[in-house]
Amino acid sequence: MSNSKDAVRKVLDQVKADNRTSLTAPEGKLVCDAYGIPVPKEGVAKSAGEAGKMASSMGFPVVMKIVSPDILHKTEAGGVIVGLKTAEEAEKAYETILGNAKKYKADAKIEGVQVQQMLAGGTEVIVGSITDGSFGKLVAFGLGGVLVEVLKDITFRLAPATKEDALSMLDGIQAHEILKGVRGGEPVNRNALADVIVKVSQLVTDFPEIVELDLNPVFATAKGATAADVRIVVDFAYVPKPKPRPTEEIVAAMNRIMQPKAVAVVGASAEDGKIGNSVMKNLINGGYKGEIYPIHPKAAEILGYKAYKSVKDVPGVIDVAVFAIPAKFVAAALAECGEKKIPGAVLIPSGFAEAGAPELQAEIVEVGKKYDIRLMGPNIYGFYYTPANLCATFCTAYDVKGHAALSSQSGGIGMAIIGFSRSAKMGVSAIVGLGNKSDIDEDDLLAFFEQDPNTNLIAQHCEDLKDGRAFAEAAKRVSKKKPVVVLKAGRTSAGAKAASSHTGALAGNDRIYEDVFKQSGVIRARSLRQLLEFARGVPVLPTPKGENVLIITGAGGSGVLLSDSCVDNGLSLMSMPPDLDAAFRKFIPPFGAAGNPVDITGGEPPITYVNTVKLGLSDERIHALILGYWHTIVTPPMVFARNMVEVKKEMEAKGFVKPMVASLAGDVEVEEAAEYLYQNGIPAYAYSTELPVEVLGAKYKWARGAGLL
């Protein structure tokens, strides 16, 4: 590869020497040649005669274009003529193009006329690359031509992309069917196209100064894929983000912050209503067993604990300091924490970057770097880590222990997480506020929770990712072991910033998040409620062993809506083998609907639910069950719920473990039944045919991404 790198380096050095920000078409061709990206045969003619000769040796038809650093919009200048079929036509075109260029810009520097083999047929696609502020280098693929601008039908992956990533991109656009050949058209050569994507992704990785790249259009045919037009934009000042810290280093610091043996409260207070008072009370009432050191300039003791003027006066080791003092005093107190070698600070105070004081934030970041203190916040509610009974926050103490770790960038959303968790009796291992993310961010939490034995699912609300690439790399690793659910806020306003390439203009920020999340195995929540429901439900469900989903319902109407939800959530409704259909029919009245959904009808006694669900759990061809219950006098809600839990336990004892979710339609008594089912391992929802299927769909997304199906 070094020869090809040298060839590209030579071209870029020339562009740099000329103080240019983009490459000419011939330079673009040299770069493509170096990386084995197929481009049409071409050459630059300096005379009409030369143009005729060149065209003849390439084979007709040809296209001819003006070559001038002073003419960017070649078509506008009358500098492009297509479909030339003979040497004479090529000679005449040479004169016409030169004349047009002179009329357009009299003093334009003209290097000649490019003669290029004209590509015929095939499907026009676009392969490109952009540089994103958060994710760095991305490679893009979409349909070429006018439609791409209207439909914004484009897909992204982090560069460098693997062949597998590239092939998934071909299926990742809405119009992917076109590539398979529509109405007698030939299918494109998928390998050739994937190959171009991989090479582009490698090129921009090897040369970070290439900030935008467009191959548009690429003609994809049954034989191969050739880039008709190459556009490369460079920025020699571009510096990629520094590599994140090594995971072991992150974990060592996070372990001391999340599971401290001693906590200092800077700004502790004995006065009700003060934040420093709430933090003290929560540490004490939350049942934290480690040392608590209140820090206060004057008090001798606070809430029965000996107080100290400074953390430096505390005799023992301190693992984390929780700050509850005004923003302007934080930097000085943080420096004292540094001298005391405290590895972590939880910065509750607001009044930093979010309040128009970026200089105050920059100052604390510098102190943190100088002393190697990891900073959580500022502008946060603090955090909970239930296995250590630690409530390092001014919010109310929280004691329902469980295995979901949640974080939020916003305090308001943090409160919603606490309230929902308490109301739904959802156990958590942690709830963490990240606020301004001056230092600790989502990927630091992923590294900690990945190795935390008390956590088996991580759910995060974020408005932006400071370093999207570091997040994606961490998520890709962690999601293989534990589900990672993300609610990305700001889906709509982000919009694309003005960019000079097609790929750039098409890069709606949200589409990038969508695709990178998918590439990293992240389950994306579309709403706050979904984030919370996934956090609660996904860990309750066992992992399915295959894709076959069966619906058993007492109400035909529920069955139809549940089927719709399956399609919406990427679940595949099993097509019913005749023997299984016959087996179900034994339990169903003759007018019940066969097939999938299995419709047992409304007038059935509890035993029909029991028999059909037992059959569904015991047949190895079925991998997951969705139950649609309808409230009737014959089968009251709690009777249904108790029966289902009993059947589940009985079948589990025989080794049949499958995910089951339930939708309950009925009067208010179904609420209690849904709660009972949920507490016994069957995520169930009153009045919704969507939520239970969304939770099952999320479990499937994770299992597929982790390669468990």
Disulfide bonds with the S-S distance in Angstrom:
none
